[in-house]
């Protein structure tokens, strides 16, 4: 055995160093947590001519450089099977904040055009271009079209009634035109049991007396633009034909809407009642010129200063004092005498009028010189009267 020291060949030394570095790298890769591994994305090459960034394209026959997919494959071999979602970075979703803003801009544009001239015209320039899949673009177009149709329909409905006059007792809103002012008022013309009527040829029978359960109550006075209305506190009711109705309010007309055998009266008070099922019963008290009426005077004392304003009275009134001593009445089935002219209303018209003073009539006349609906056709309705 020679005593000369062994000297390794330089090439062998280099090969060993490479192997050691390879083993260290493999061990580091195995020890690293999965989240530390990031996919390598190939950077685009720089075009020599302009310096602009452009994707690398391999020339025919040229060796293809290692891609990000290839490097990802090597990384997967070191860690086992690679999850599908980790294969490559996900592309940004097309439905971004910018897309949502574009939809909102379209809706705003539609609303502004509808609120303006009332005409709806869409141009391709109104639609902001944005990246989206064909399916999502089609869905967005359908949604935008649906919104446009809904807005247009609402706009047409608003325009249809925007310039129509309010119902009234004369002029453009006169009773003969009520049904044309609003579709909800169609019964005013098409109904067959409308009120008021000229009460004639009533059948005299032994009618059950109306049981009035009235008591002193608080009240509020409202000038609603058509009459003076008194909203009375709960606790007052009537019973007729085996049914109980609660007094809700009473109001006035000048002249009286009802006639008896062709005769009209100076005014009338309508006391409106409602039962638990919503059916209405109206007691009509005919008013004629004579002495002052205390309940009417209490109402006039609390007239609000502004139309549409409701004034709460500091005193109470007793509705029973608005009725005549003689409680005999006419009865028939009719309707409301104001829009929407709903039918199925039970009417009881007191046969004996109540007196009001000329001054009390004049006070109401200053506010409403005439607020009575014309007489309606009887249409063979049955009228009964207390004998």
HUDARA-V115571 format. One record per backbone hydrogen bond with DSSP energy under -0.5 kcal/mol. NH is the residue of the N-H (numbers start at 0). CO is the residue of the C=O. Records with the same first field share a line. If there is no record, write none. Layout:
NH->CO / CO
This chain:
7->5
12->8
13->9
14->10
15->11
16->12
17->13
18->14
19->15
20->16
21->17
22->18
23->19
24->20
25->21
26->22
27->23
28->24
29->25
30->26
31->27
35->32
36->32 / 33
40->38
41->39
44->53
46->44 / 51
50->46
53->44
61->58
70->66
71->67
72->68
73->69
74->70
75->71
76->72
77->73
78->74
79->75
85->82
86->83
95->93
99->95
100->96
101->97
102->98
103->99
104->100
105->101
106->102
107->103
108->104
109->105
110->106
111->107
112->108
113->109
114->110
115->111
117->112
120->118
125->122
126->123
127->125
136->132
137->133
138->134
139->135
140->136
141->137
142->138
143->139
144->140
145->141
146->142
147->143
148->144
149->145
150->146
151->147
152->148
153->149
154->150
155->151
156->152
157->153
158->154
159->155
160->156 / 157
161->157
162->158
163->160
167->172
172->169
173->170
176->173
177->174
179->176
180->176 / 177
181->177
184->181
185->182
187->184
188->185
189->185
190->186
194->335
198->196 / 258
199->197
202->382
203->201
204->202 / 384
206->204
210->238
211->209
212->210 / 236
216->316
218->314
219->230
220->310
221->228
222->308
223->221 / 226
228->221 / 226
229->249
230->219 / 228
231->229 / 247
232->217
236->212
237->244
238->210
239->242
242->239
244->237
245->273
246->235
247->271
248->271
249->229
250->269
251->227
252->267
254->265
255->264
258->196
259->262
260->198 / 258
262->259
266->286
267->252
268->284
269->250
270->268 / 282
271->248 / 269
272->280
273->245
274->278
277->274
280->272
281->345
282->270
283->281 / 347
284->268 / 282
285->283
286->266
287->353
289->355
293->291
296->292
297->293
298->294
299->295
300->296
301->297 / 298
302->299
307->222
308->305
310->220 / 308
311->309
312->218 / 310
316->216
318->214 / 316
320->317
321->318
322->319
326->324
329->348
330->383
331->346
333->344
335->341
340->337
343->333
344->333
345->279
346->331 / 344
347->281
348->329
349->283 / 347
350->327
352->350
353->285
355->287
360->356
361->357
362->358
363->359
364->360
365->361
366->362 / 363
367->363
370->253
375->195
380->377
383->330
384->202
385->328
386->204
